[in-house]
Every structure is written in C-alpha cells, then in structure tokens.
Amino acid sequence: MSEHSIQRPGPAAGGMSSTEFRQAGHELIDWIADYLEQGVQQYPVRSTVQPGAVRQAIEAGCPGPQDLPETWDAVWADVQQHVLTGVTHWQSPRFFAYFPANVSYPAILGELLSAGLGVNGMMWATSPAATELETLVLDSLVDLMGLPQHFKGAGVIQDTASSASLCAVLCAREQTLDWDGNEIGLARAADQGRLMVYVSDQAHSSIEKAVKIAGLGRESVRIVPSDTQTFAMDATALSRMVADDLAAGRKPAMVCATLGTTSSLAIDPIAEIGRVCQEHGIWFHVDGAMAGSALICPEFRHLADGLDLADSYCFNPHKWLFTNFDCDVFYVRQPERLIRTLTIMPEYLKTAHTDDVINYRDWHVPLGRRFRSLKLWFVLRLFGVSELQRRLRNHIEWASQFAQWVESDDRFELVTRPSLGLVCFGLKDRTNDEQEALLNRVNETGRVFLSHTVLSGRYVLRMSIGQTNTTLEDVKLAWHIITDAAGGS
Ligand SMILES: Cc1ncc(COP(=O)(O)O)c(C=O)c1O
C-alpha cells in the first residue's frame, strides 16, 4: 500500500471533515471579528445570570452528547442561545473591573496556530522551534523593556503569575535548605529552622497559596506593613522583621515585592527591598503581573529601579500587553537554580540534547507546554512597539483624566493617587455599605463593569483602564454612569 492510499477516517467517523472545518472556521473568525468590533456591546458587560442558570438552560435546551454526530450548526446555535448569556464580556471596551485579560487579533491568530500545530514543546527535541522562538521572544523583551541583561537566556513563559511565583517560592525553599528539601523532605529538613517568606499586606494572594503548596505552611508568611498613603511596602519594617527572625533562629527564605499591587497598583520600593535581600542572601522575587507591561514605555522604567537585584521576576502580557490569556513571562537570574529545583530525568524523556539546548520542561511545574510564544511574537511584530506604547500611554492618560473628574466633583474623592491605568475612588463621607450600593447600581446598568477593593478598611471603587479597545469615549461614559448613579449623594 502506498503512503498516499492509506485511508484516513472520513466524516462518517465523526468530528469534522476538512471542508466543514474550513467553513466553520472561516465563519467563526468572522463572528469573532464582529463580536470584538460591535457584537460585544449588545450584551451586559457583567453576566446577569443566577448561579446554576447556564447549566440548567443547556441541559434543558440541548439533548447532550448523542450516539450519532451532530452538526456544527446545531452546536453553534446552542453556544449562541445558552452560553453567551452566561459570559462576562472581558473584551468589552467598557470592562473596567479587576485587571484586564486582553485579546487582540494578532494574539488570537497565535493561539489558533498553536492549536493547529498542536505541539508539546516540553523539550527542545519535541519541537525545537517552540523552544527557540520562546527564548528569542523573551530575550527581545529584555531589550524592549529595559530589563536586566542577565535575564537574557533566562526567561520562560508560564501560564500565570501564580505559577511563576510558585516556582520562585520553590527555588527559595531549596536554596535556603541547601537543596535538601527535595532530597530528604521538609519534615526532616525542619531542624534547619523555620523558613520565612515576606510580603507586604498588599501582596497578591498567590504568594500565600504558593507557600502552602511548597509545604512551608501559612505561618511562614510574614506580612510586612505598607505605607498608609501609598500602600507600598515599608522596607525598614522588612529589614527589622528579617533581623528579628534571624535572631530567633528562623531562616528568611524569600521576599516578594510587588510592582503594581492588585488593589491599588502600589509600587513597592524594589531597590531598597533588594538591598535587604542581598545583605542576607534571601531570594528576591518581584511580582509585576499587571504593571510590568508598563516598562515597554521608557518613562515608566524608573518604577522598576532595583530590578537588577531580583532573583526572579514575572509579569503578565495576558493582562496589559494585548496577548491572550494565558501568558506569564518569568525570568530568573540564574536558571540553573530553577532547573536544579525542578529537574527530573526519567529514561523516556532522555534525548540526545541536554547540555547544549534549553529543555523548558524543567523550568515550571507541568511537563507539557503549549507553543505560547507564537501569540506574544505575533503581538510584538504586528502591533510594533510604538503602537503598544501608544495604547498604554492612552490608558494611563485617561486614568489621570478620570482622576481629575473625580477630584473636581464634590460628591467624590480619590482614595489613592492614580497609578498607571488604575483609579481608586469613592463617595466622600459615606459608609462602606453606601459605596457598595453605588457600585451595584453602576454595574446593574450592564453598560460598564467596575470592581472594588478595601484599602485601610475602606470600601473603594476601582476604575481599571486597560482593555485593548477602550477609548476615551468609553471612559467618559463610565464617569457619566457613575455620577448618574450617585445622584445627589
Ligand atoms: C499583582 C498580582 N500578582 C499576581 C496575580 C495573579 O495573576 P495570575 O492570574 O496570572 O496568576 C495578580 C492578578 O491580578 C496580580 O494583580
């Protein structure tokens, strides 16, 4: 039998024929473009469904998997009828909640190509291009963002900042235990003294989660106070806490500074914190999940002064660099420490190349990995740096305009100075319940979606400007809706 006469499963075998795939694929691309340009605006930004309603509607409306294959048209009709109502529209230009999780056309094409190629780039040998493109793209980001040069050849794409921070905690644990934790287990290594991890009271919860996963126990997390105005970590208090722990025989293992906290985008004093870490040989991780993207603009690079002292650093292009979720970039000063922490070498993963290539399987928790660098590469090439800068500068400029509107309205006040694209604000002299009620009224319009936080015990509204397609008109509309909802407060 010649190679060409081999019978492949045809449409009768289910799935989709190539003809059906092409047709549905073209239609789906058109639908996505229509959705992003216009369609998204026809839905309430935040889904209004009640818990359980989506599942109930799907179960009632769709027959469920059948013995015989169904048509794409039938499945797609159910998506439109039953699924879209249960979607919160993160790609609405009027999505101002949390931090954005942006998409863009170049990134969607990158995702599509990654899906089509379907490679598992766990090792260089399992898809050399997946490894080499990733290293190349992350090296180019070092120059584009003014990051420390020693991060070149030392970056890896992870799914999320939470995973990157987990890797940092694991490295810190192993470094502090002289790589004994992996060998003899934490129970036996315990006589070396309790390992401590320091974060500010504004740090993201993923660090505490990482500490728990790493087996250090939540009690190992030292909460360093932050400044009551800026919400940035108090480096002097950190220094004192480290000294106290050392004096008590505990082992400071890691400090995590945040470049842009989740609540208010506060910027921890990275250089000062880095010096404390340097003095005591503590692993220094910097979490720049959201604000890290701002470093593509030279005028914001001073925010990361001292980053050259970091042992590891991560930021999320999937938040503010128009790259589809998921895509976190993680750099380590010395990749050999990360590899030493995570390496495994079963027979079935041995290849001819170990020392002369990067095998990213040892740079994160999962073994398998998607070809994520494609979408980031497409974004960088198809937007171009100046367009990326222009969009970020717009967001930041509009946040500052929004802050001025807040300040010039007697009913409102700023709770912190605006930071990059985020404004934290609220009603003057009102209770937390009243602030919350205002936010509910705003979101119930369905026309915009904002979220909240609590700063120094005060309920605060967050206006987070950063969605790919947001315009100044959308920001003005949000302010109009907010002031309307506030009425004569
Ligand atoms: C500062 C900070 N760190 C970490 C995270 C977690 O990000 P991810 O969902 O990528 O784990 C967030 C999420 O908003 C964040 O703001």
The ligand as a MOL file (V3000), in Angstrom:
LIG
                    3D

  0  0  0     0  0            999 V3000
M  V30 BEGIN CTAB
M  V30 COUNTS 16 16 0 0 0
M  V30 BEGIN ATOM
M  V30 1 C -0.0200 41.6270 41.4790 0
M  V30 2 C -0.6470 40.3450 41.0260 0
M  V30 3 N 0.0270 39.1980 41.1490 0
M  V30 4 C -0.4870 38.0310 40.7470 0
M  V30 5 C -1.7350 37.9690 40.1810 0
M  V30 6 C -2.2670 36.6530 39.7540 0
M  V30 7 O -2.2070 36.5470 38.3790 0
M  V30 8 P -2.4470 35.1780 37.6250 0
M  V30 9 O -3.9060 35.0710 37.4010 0
M  V30 10 O -1.6600 35.3190 36.3620 0
M  V30 11 O -1.9340 34.0850 38.4920 0
M  V30 12 C -2.4830 39.1310 40.0140 0
M  V30 13 C -3.8280 39.1030 39.4270 0
M  V30 14 O -4.4810 40.0780 39.2200 0
M  V30 15 C -1.9200 40.3560 40.4540 0
M  V30 16 O -2.5880 41.5000 40.3390 0
M  V30 END ATOM
M  V30 BEGIN BOND
M  V30 1 1 1 2
M  V30 2 1 2 3
M  V30 3 2 2 15
M  V30 4 2 3 4
M  V30 5 1 4 5
M  V30 6 1 5 6
M  V30 7 2 5 12
M  V30 8 1 6 7
M  V30 9 1 7 8
M  V30 10 2 8 9
M  V30 11 1 8 10
M  V30 12 1 8 11
M  V30 13 1 12 13
M  V30 14 1 12 15
M  V30 15 2 13 14
M  V30 16 1 15 16
M  V30 END BOND
M  V30 END CTAB
M  END
